[in-house]
Amino acid sequence: MSFRVTVLSGMLIAIAQLANAQTNLLQNPTADLQAESWRVYQKATVEPCAPNNPCFVLRNGGYFLQDISIPADGVGQYALLIARGSTERVNRDGSITGLPYLYGYMMDGDDPRSGKIIEYLQGQELSARNVAANEWRTLSGIFQVPDGTKSIRVFLKQALAKDSPHDGSATRLDDVGVYLFKTKQEAQSFLDSRH
């Protein structure tokens, strides 16, 4: 019995150390500095989501984006994109309009504005599905960094379905992160520790 407790305690300590050892490659991931380090488009703002807790807020298709450099030794590693998201709007017909999602792509240039897209970062759990209004969900995706990648462009977005226009309702995102891991299992363990 004590062996199991010792092993379990050791595993919890290892996970905690792994979580604390990771560096978020994004600047201002919690909106504590308002929109600093983010490019802001259309109806995107930073607003309080709770007392002393600002978050990124999107309306009518507004969005934020940030470009990050990938170190040379990052190629072949696994990038974890993660955030928490919620929405005021939930559509009875199942339309995705208004739902929060992360999106991005890996680029071959140091300056993403002139680089070529190598890989799109989409799918997995990067968008919220089956949510209740104002319920926070974890959004995430794990992607291997392909050869030639020098930067990642990350978007905080509000979904839009054909024939289901935006109506001014708010989508909120917070605790955004991009982390690199040597293995997919390490990335998954870190993700699991954040749920």
KEPAMAR-754495 format. One record per residue (C-alpha): x, y, z; residue number from 1. Coordinates in steps of 0.5 Angstrom, whole numbers. Example, Ala and Ser with C-alpha at 12.3 -4.5 7.8 and 13.67 -1.06 7.14 Angstrom:
! KEPAMAR-754495
<atom <25; -9; 16>; 1>
<atom <27; -2; 14>; 2>
//
This chain:
! KEPAMAR-754495
<atom <0; 0; 0>; 1>
<atom <5; 5; 2>; 2>
<atom <9; 3; -5>; 3>
<atom <3; 6; -9>; 4>
<atom <2; 12; -5>; 5>
<atom <10; 13; -6>; 6>
<atom <9; 12; -13>; 7>
<atom <3; 16; -14>; 8>
<atom <6; 22; -10>; 9>
<atom <12; 22; -14>; 10>
<atom <8; 22; -21>; 11>
<atom <4; 28; -18>; 12>
<atom <11; 32; -16>; 13>
<atom <14; 30; -23>; 14>
<atom <7; 33; -26>; 15>
<atom <8; 39; -22>; 16>
<atom <15; 40; -24>; 17>
<atom <14; 39; -31>; 18>
<atom <8; 44; -31>; 19>
<atom <12; 49; -27>; 20>
<atom <18; 48; -32>; 21>
<atom <15; 50; -38>; 22>
<atom <16; 57; -42>; 23>
<atom <10; 60; -45>; 24>
<atom <12; 62; -52>; 25>
<atom <6; 68; -52>; 26>
<atom <7; 74; -49>; 27>
<atom <1; 77; -45>; 28>
<atom <-3; 71; -45>; 29>
<atom <-7; 73; -39>; 30>
<atom <-9; 80; -42>; 31>
<atom <-6; 83; -35>; 32>
<atom <-3; 88; -40>; 33>
<atom <-9; 89; -44>; 34>
<atom <-8; 88; -51>; 35>
<atom <0; 89; -51>; 36>
<atom <4; 84; -55>; 37>
<atom <-2; 82; -59>; 38>
<atom <-5; 85; -66>; 39>
<atom <-12; 87; -65>; 40>
<atom <-17; 87; -71>; 41>
<atom <-24; 89; -71>; 42>
<atom <-29; 88; -65>; 43>
<atom <-23; 85; -61>; 44>
<atom <-22; 88; -54>; 45>
<atom <-20; 86; -47>; 46>
<atom <-25; 87; -41>; 47>
<atom <-26; 84; -34>; 48>
<atom <-28; 77; -34>; 49>
<atom <-28; 77; -26>; 50>
<atom <-26; 82; -21>; 51>
<atom <-18; 83; -22>; 52>
<atom <-18; 78; -28>; 53>
<atom <-18; 81; -35>; 54>
<atom <-19; 77; -41>; 55>
<atom <-19; 77; -49>; 56>
<atom <-27; 79; -51>; 57>
<atom <-29; 78; -59>; 58>
<atom <-35; 81; -62>; 59>
<atom <-38; 81; -69>; 60>
<atom <-32; 77; -72>; 61>
<atom <-26; 81; -68>; 62>
<atom <-20; 77; -67>; 63>
<atom <-13; 78; -64>; 64>
<atom <-6; 75; -67>; 65>
<atom <1; 74; -64>; 66>
<atom <7; 72; -68>; 67>
<atom <12; 68; -64>; 68>
<atom <19; 65; -66>; 69>
<atom <21; 58; -65>; 70>
<atom <28; 56; -63>; 71>
<atom <32; 52; -68>; 72>
<atom <32; 46; -63>; 73>
<atom <24; 47; -63>; 74>
<atom <24; 43; -70>; 75>
<atom <21; 36; -69>; 76>
<atom <18; 38; -62>; 77>
<atom <11; 38; -60>; 78>
<atom <7; 45; -60>; 79>
<atom <1; 45; -55>; 80>
<atom <-4; 51; -56>; 81>
<atom <-8; 52; -50>; 82>
<atom <-13; 57; -48>; 83>
<atom <-20; 57; -44>; 84>
<atom <-26; 60; -48>; 85>
<atom <-33; 61; -47>; 86>
<atom <-39; 64; -50>; 87>
<atom <-45; 68; -49>; 88>
<atom <-48; 65; -55>; 89>
<atom <-51; 58; -56>; 90>
<atom <-55; 56; -62>; 91>
<atom <-60; 51; -61>; 92>
<atom <-59; 49; -69>; 93>
<atom <-52; 47; -67>; 94>
<atom <-49; 53; -71>; 95>
<atom <-42; 54; -69>; 96>
<atom <-43; 62; -70>; 97>
<atom <-40; 65; -64>; 98>
<atom <-36; 59; -61>; 99>
<atom <-29; 61; -58>; 100>
<atom <-23; 58; -62>; 101>
<atom <-16; 58; -63>; 102>
<atom <-13; 57; -70>; 103>
<atom <-6; 58; -72>; 104>
<atom <0; 56; -77>; 105>
<atom <7; 55; -77>; 106>
<atom <11; 59; -82>; 107>
<atom <18; 58; -85>; 108>
<atom <20; 65; -84>; 109>
<atom <23; 69; -78>; 110>
<atom <18; 75; -80>; 111>
<atom <11; 71; -81>; 112>
<atom <8; 77; -85>; 113>
<atom <13; 75; -91>; 114>
<atom <14; 67; -89>; 115>
<atom <10; 61; -93>; 116>
<atom <5; 57; -89>; 117>
<atom <8; 50; -87>; 118>
<atom <2; 47; -83>; 119>
<atom <-5; 50; -81>; 120>
<atom <-6; 49; -74>; 121>
<atom <-14; 47; -73>; 122>
<atom <-18; 41; -71>; 123>
<atom <-17; 37; -65>; 124>
<atom <-20; 41; -59>; 125>
<atom <-18; 48; -61>; 126>
<atom <-26; 50; -62>; 127>
<atom <-31; 49; -56>; 128>
<atom <-37; 45; -58>; 129>
<atom <-43; 43; -54>; 130>
<atom <-42; 49; -49>; 131>
<atom <-47; 52; -45>; 132>
<atom <-48; 60; -45>; 133>
<atom <-42; 63; -41>; 134>
<atom <-39; 56; -39>; 135>
<atom <-31; 56; -39>; 136>
<atom <-28; 50; -43>; 137>
<atom <-21; 48; -45>; 138>
<atom <-19; 49; -52>; 139>
<atom <-13; 45; -54>; 140>
<atom <-9; 42; -60>; 141>
<atom <-2; 38; -60>; 142>
<atom <2; 39; -67>; 143>
<atom <9; 37; -69>; 144>
<atom <13; 42; -71>; 145>
<atom <16; 41; -78>; 146>
<atom <22; 42; -81>; 147>
<atom <23; 49; -83>; 148>
<atom <19; 52; -78>; 149>
<atom <21; 59; -75>; 150>
<atom <15; 62; -73>; 151>
<atom <8; 60; -71>; 152>
<atom <2; 65; -72>; 153>
<atom <-3; 64; -66>; 154>
<atom <-10; 67; -67>; 155>
<atom <-16; 68; -62>; 156>
<atom <-22; 68; -66>; 157>
<atom <-30; 67; -66>; 158>
<atom <-33; 62; -70>; 159>
<atom <-38; 64; -76>; 160>
<atom <-42; 59; -80>; 161>
<atom <-45; 60; -87>; 162>
<atom <-52; 63; -86>; 163>
<atom <-51; 64; -79>; 164>
<atom <-49; 72; -78>; 165>
<atom <-45; 75; -72>; 166>
<atom <-50; 78; -67>; 167>
<atom <-46; 82; -62>; 168>
<atom <-45; 77; -57>; 169>
<atom <-39; 76; -54>; 170>
<atom <-34; 70; -54>; 171>
<atom <-28; 70; -49>; 172>
<atom <-21; 67; -48>; 173>
<atom <-16; 67; -43>; 174>
<atom <-10; 63; -40>; 175>
<atom <-7; 62; -47>; 176>
<atom <-1; 59; -48>; 177>
<atom <4; 56; -53>; 178>
<atom <9; 51; -50>; 179>
<atom <14; 46; -54>; 180>
<atom <15; 39; -51>; 181>
<atom <20; 34; -54>; 182>
<atom <15; 28; -54>; 183>
<atom <7; 28; -55>; 184>
<atom <7; 25; -49>; 185>
<atom <10; 30; -45>; 186>
<atom <5; 35; -48>; 187>
<atom <-1; 31; -47>; 188>
<atom <1; 30; -39>; 189>
<atom <2; 38; -39>; 190>
<atom <-5; 39; -42>; 191>
<atom <-8; 33; -37>; 192>
<atom <-5; 37; -31>; 193>
<atom <-9; 44; -33>; 194>
<atom <-16; 41; -34>; 195>
//
